[in-house]
Amino acid sequence: MDRRYLSFIALAITMLYGASFAVFDDTPKGYAAIGGVVVALSWIAVGVFGRDTPQRRGDGMPPQPQDD
């Protein structure tokens, strides 16, 4: 999968996890640990499963969707 999409998903998970602390007045027990593991696994997935977008030689711009 394209690294850009995986990075966006991991960033969204990280932001939702951080914002969810504002939802709880009293944070449930184990919430920080479990959420931290989920966030860490999402970023590990970016590194393991993410594929870089191939670059054309001599072209300074990355390929655009309409170029496929």
C-alpha positions as CSV (number, residue, x, y, z in Angstrom):
1,M,0.0,0.0,0.0
2,D,1.2,3.5,-0.7
3,R,3.1,5.0,2.3
4,R,1.1,8.3,2.0
5,Y,-2.2,6.6,2.7
6,L,-0.8,4.5,5.6
7,S,0.8,7.6,7.1
8,F,-2.5,9.5,6.9
9,I,-4.3,6.6,8.6
10,A,-1.7,6.4,11.3
11,L,-1.8,10.2,11.8
12,A,-5.6,10.1,12.1
13,I,-5.3,7.3,14.7
14,T,-2.8,9.2,16.7
15,M,-4.8,12.4,16.7
16,L,-8.1,10.7,17.6
17,Y,-6.3,8.9,20.4
18,G,-4.9,12.1,21.8
19,A,-8.2,14.0,21.4
20,S,-10.1,11.2,23.1
21,F,-8.5,12.1,26.4
22,A,-10.6,15.3,26.4
23,V,-13.8,13.1,26.2
24,F,-13.2,11.3,29.5
25,D,-13.4,13.2,32.8
26,D,-11.9,10.2,34.5
27,T,-9.7,8.2,32.0
28,P,-10.5,4.4,32.2
29,K,-7.8,2.2,33.7
30,G,-5.4,0.9,31.1
31,Y,-6.6,3.3,28.4
32,A,-3.2,5.0,28.0
33,A,-1.4,1.7,27.7
34,I,-3.8,0.1,25.2
35,G,-4.1,3.3,23.1
36,G,-0.3,3.7,23.1
37,V,0.1,0.1,21.7
38,V,-2.5,0.8,19.0
39,V,-0.8,4.0,18.0
40,A,2.7,2.4,18.0
41,L,1.4,-0.6,15.9
42,S,-0.2,1.8,13.4
43,W,3.2,3.6,12.8
44,I,5.0,0.3,12.7
45,A,2.6,-0.8,9.9
46,V,3.6,2.3,8.0
47,G,7.2,1.2,8.0
48,V,6.6,-2.4,7.3
49,F,3.8,-2.3,4.7
50,G,4.3,1.1,3.2
51,R,5.7,1.3,-0.3
52,D,7.3,4.4,-1.6
53,T,5.8,6.0,-4.7
54,P,8.1,5.3,-7.6
55,Q,9.8,8.4,-9.0
56,R,10.6,9.1,-12.7
57,R,14.1,10.0,-13.4
58,G,14.7,13.6,-14.5
59,D,11.3,14.7,-13.2
60,G,11.3,16.7,-10.0
61,M,7.6,16.2,-9.4
62,P,6.2,12.9,-8.0
63,P,3.8,11.0,-10.2
64,Q,0.2,12.3,-10.0
65,P,-2.9,10.2,-10.1
66,Q,-3.9,11.3,-13.6
67,D,-0.5,10.1,-14.9
68,D,-1.3,6.5,-14.3
